[in-house]
Amino acid sequence: MSASFDNHGLTTDDATSTARPHRFKGKTVAPRRAMQWLIACVCLWSLVLAPMEIATADGSMQILALIIAKLMLLCAGCCAIANIAPLRAVFVFLRAVSVFAVAPALLLEYAVSTALFARSLIDCSLKLALVVAYAIYHLRIS
């Protein structure tokens, strides 16, 4: 048998340390990186949609509310990317609630406008992928 099987993945230098075995070292790197990329994609998609949402706003108060909401989303997204765990959880929760709010209306949007449907479908897909990546990340670290 090789040393890696005898020491459960630890080298001879690590055999006396309390460090995690080498085979588990990068276990959460891929889901965390995927989650960070998806958070960035959700924030960028929000910025792409902003001009369309501003164009359909009725008045200056709606535009101001939209700008404030986008800034709050971007701040929460930046904090989530920066690995601030409570804000990451809040960001993912808000995106999940958004998916549950928008998804039932997708069929109606398809009947009304395929462009509106495509925009909402991309939005829901990105947010759902983020929620799934967050769930996988938490399953792997626990």
C-alpha positions as CSV (number, residue, x, y, z in Angstrom):
1,M,0.0,0.0,0.0
2,S,1.1,3.5,-0.7
3,A,1.7,6.1,2.0
4,S,-1.4,8.1,0.9
5,F,-3.7,5.1,1.7
6,D,-1.9,4.3,5.0
7,N,-2.1,7.9,6.3
8,H,-5.6,8.7,4.8
9,G,-4.3,11.2,2.4
10,L,-1.8,12.8,4.8
11,T,1.9,13.1,3.9
12,T,4.5,12.1,6.5
13,D,5.0,15.7,7.5
14,D,1.2,16.1,8.0
15,A,0.7,12.9,9.9
16,T,1.1,14.6,13.2
17,S,-0.7,17.8,12.4
18,T,-4.4,18.5,12.8
19,A,-4.8,19.8,9.2
20,R,-7.4,18.3,6.9
21,P,-6.3,15.6,4.5
22,H,-5.0,16.8,1.1
23,R,-7.8,15.1,-0.8
24,F,-10.4,17.3,1.0
25,K,-8.6,20.5,0.7
26,G,-10.3,21.9,-2.5
27,K,-13.7,20.3,-1.8
28,T,-15.5,23.7,-1.6
29,V,-13.5,25.7,-4.1
30,A,-15.5,24.9,-7.2
31,P,-19.0,25.5,-5.8
32,R,-17.9,28.7,-4.1
33,R,-16.3,29.9,-7.3
34,A,-19.4,29.0,-9.3
35,M,-21.6,30.8,-6.8
36,Q,-19.4,33.9,-7.1
37,W,-19.6,33.8,-10.9
38,L,-23.4,33.4,-10.7
39,I,-23.7,36.3,-8.3
40,A,-21.7,38.5,-10.7
41,C,-23.8,37.3,-13.6
42,V,-27.1,38.1,-11.8
43,C,-25.7,41.6,-10.9
44,L,-24.6,42.2,-14.5
45,W,-27.9,41.0,-15.9
46,S,-29.6,43.4,-13.5
47,L,-27.5,46.2,-15.0
48,V,-28.4,45.1,-18.6
49,L,-32.1,45.2,-17.7
50,A,-31.9,48.7,-16.0
51,P,-32.3,50.8,-19.2
52,M,-35.3,48.8,-20.2
53,E,-36.9,49.2,-16.8
54,I,-36.1,52.9,-16.7
55,A,-37.7,53.4,-20.1
56,T,-41.0,51.9,-18.9
57,A,-41.0,53.9,-15.6
58,D,-43.9,56.4,-15.2
59,G,-42.3,59.1,-13.3
60,S,-39.2,60.4,-11.5
61,M,-40.1,58.7,-8.2
62,Q,-40.3,55.3,-10.0
63,I,-36.9,56.0,-11.6
64,L,-35.4,57.0,-8.3
65,A,-36.8,53.8,-6.6
66,L,-35.5,51.7,-9.4
67,I,-32.0,53.2,-9.1
68,I,-32.0,52.8,-5.3
69,A,-33.1,49.1,-5.7
70,K,-30.4,48.5,-8.3
71,L,-27.7,50.0,-6.1
72,M,-28.9,47.9,-3.1
73,L,-28.8,44.8,-5.3
74,L,-25.3,45.6,-6.5
75,C,-24.0,46.4,-3.0
76,A,-25.4,43.1,-1.6
77,G,-24.0,41.3,-4.6
78,C,-20.5,42.8,-4.1
79,C,-20.7,41.8,-0.4
80,A,-21.7,38.3,-1.4
81,I,-18.8,38.0,-3.8
82,A,-16.5,39.3,-1.1
83,N,-17.6,36.3,1.0
84,I,-19.5,38.1,3.7
85,A,-21.7,35.1,4.6
86,P,-24.8,36.8,6.1
87,L,-25.2,39.1,3.1
88,R,-24.5,36.2,0.8
89,A,-27.4,34.3,2.4
90,V,-29.7,37.4,2.2
91,F,-28.7,37.9,-1.5
92,V,-29.5,34.3,-2.4
93,F,-32.7,34.4,-0.4
94,L,-33.9,37.5,-2.2
95,R,-33.0,36.0,-5.6
96,A,-34.9,32.8,-4.7
97,V,-38.0,34.8,-3.7
98,S,-37.7,36.7,-7.0
99,V,-37.7,33.4,-8.9
100,F,-40.9,32.3,-7.1
101,A,-42.5,35.6,-7.9
102,V,-41.6,35.7,-11.6
103,A,-41.7,32.0,-12.6
104,P,-45.6,31.6,-12.5
105,A,-46.0,34.5,-14.9
106,L,-43.7,33.1,-17.6
107,L,-46.5,31.4,-19.5
108,L,-48.5,34.6,-19.6
109,E,-45.4,36.6,-20.7
110,Y,-44.8,34.1,-23.5
111,A,-48.4,34.7,-24.8
112,V,-47.9,38.4,-24.6
113,S,-44.3,39.0,-25.8
114,T,-41.6,36.5,-26.7
115,A,-39.0,39.2,-26.0
116,L,-40.3,39.8,-22.5
117,F,-40.5,36.0,-22.0
118,A,-36.9,35.6,-23.1
119,R,-35.7,38.3,-20.7
120,S,-37.6,36.9,-17.8
121,L,-36.5,33.3,-18.6
122,I,-32.8,34.3,-18.6
123,D,-33.4,36.2,-15.4
124,C,-35.0,33.2,-13.7
125,S,-32.5,30.8,-15.0
126,L,-29.5,32.8,-13.6
127,K,-31.2,33.2,-10.3
128,L,-32.2,29.6,-10.1
129,A,-28.7,28.5,-11.0
130,L,-27.4,30.7,-8.2
131,V,-29.8,29.1,-5.6
132,V,-28.7,25.6,-6.7
133,A,-25.0,26.6,-6.5
134,Y,-25.6,28.0,-3.0
135,A,-27.4,24.8,-1.9
136,I,-24.6,22.6,-3.3
137,Y,-22.0,24.8,-1.6
138,H,-23.7,24.4,1.8
139,L,-24.2,20.7,1.3
140,R,-20.5,20.3,0.7
141,I,-19.3,22.3,3.7
142,S,-21.6,20.6,6.1
